[in-house]
Amino acid sequence: MDINKSIVYQKAYQFAIRVVKAYKYLTEEKKEYVLSKQLLRSGTSIGANIAEANGGISQADFRAKMSIAYKEAQETK
């Protein structure tokens, strides 16, 4: 399956773009660096974990990576 056709991956990618814009706003306009850095890390890692899950070597590996993506989404929230 082509990862770029995955609706979940597309949504994570669009979300990552929004997170990067939020990070830029928080650092440039509000001078907030600590929480914004964590937002950037967790918000952009969701898509990376989904991409890794797609390349998983087993169903268990896929589930583990998707679980990590879910946890990162919860942390970002």
C-alpha positions as CSV (number, residue, x, y, z in Angstrom):
1,M,0.0,0.0,0.0
2,D,1.3,3.5,-0.9
3,I,1.6,5.4,2.4
4,N,0.8,8.7,0.6
5,K,-2.7,7.3,-0.3
6,S,-3.5,6.5,3.4
7,I,-6.1,8.9,4.8
8,V,-4.6,8.5,8.3
9,Y,-1.2,9.5,7.0
10,Q,-2.5,12.4,5.0
11,K,-4.3,13.7,8.0
12,A,-1.2,13.3,10.2
13,Y,0.8,15.2,7.5
14,Q,-1.7,18.1,7.4
15,F,-1.7,18.1,11.2
16,A,2.1,18.3,11.2
17,I,2.0,21.3,8.9
18,R,-0.4,23.0,11.4
19,V,1.8,22.1,14.3
20,V,4.9,23.7,12.6
21,K,2.9,26.9,11.9
22,A,1.8,26.9,15.6
23,Y,5.3,26.5,16.7
24,K,6.5,29.4,14.6
25,Y,3.8,31.6,15.9
26,L,4.5,30.6,19.5
27,T,8.2,31.2,19.3
28,E,8.1,34.4,17.1
29,E,5.1,36.2,18.4
30,K,4.7,34.9,22.0
31,K,8.4,34.1,22.8
32,E,7.4,30.7,24.2
33,Y,10.1,28.1,23.7
34,V,9.7,25.2,26.1
35,L,6.2,24.0,25.6
36,S,6.2,24.9,21.9
37,K,9.3,22.7,21.4
38,Q,7.5,19.7,22.9
39,L,4.4,20.5,20.8
40,L,6.6,20.4,17.7
41,R,8.3,17.1,18.7
42,S,5.1,15.2,19.6
43,G,2.9,16.7,16.8
44,T,5.3,15.9,14.0
45,S,6.2,12.4,15.2
46,I,2.7,11.2,14.7
47,G,3.1,10.9,10.9
48,A,6.6,9.5,11.2
49,N,5.3,6.7,13.4
50,I,2.4,6.0,11.0
51,A,5.0,5.7,8.2
52,E,7.1,3.4,10.2
53,A,4.0,1.3,11.0
54,N,3.3,0.9,7.3
55,G,6.8,-0.6,6.9
56,G,6.4,-2.9,9.9
57,I,7.7,-6.4,9.6
58,S,4.8,-8.0,11.3
59,Q,1.2,-7.2,12.5
60,A,2.6,-6.9,16.1
61,D,5.2,-4.3,14.8
62,F,2.4,-2.4,13.0
63,R,0.3,-2.3,16.1
64,A,3.2,-1.2,18.3
65,K,4.0,1.7,15.9
66,M,0.4,2.8,15.6
67,S,0.1,2.7,19.4
68,I,3.1,5.0,19.6
69,A,1.5,7.4,17.0
70,Y,-1.7,7.4,19.2
71,K,0.3,8.2,22.3
72,E,2.0,11.1,20.5
73,A,-1.4,12.4,19.4
74,Q,-2.6,12.2,23.0
75,E,0.5,14.0,24.2
76,T,0.1,16.7,21.6
77,K,-3.6,17.2,22.7
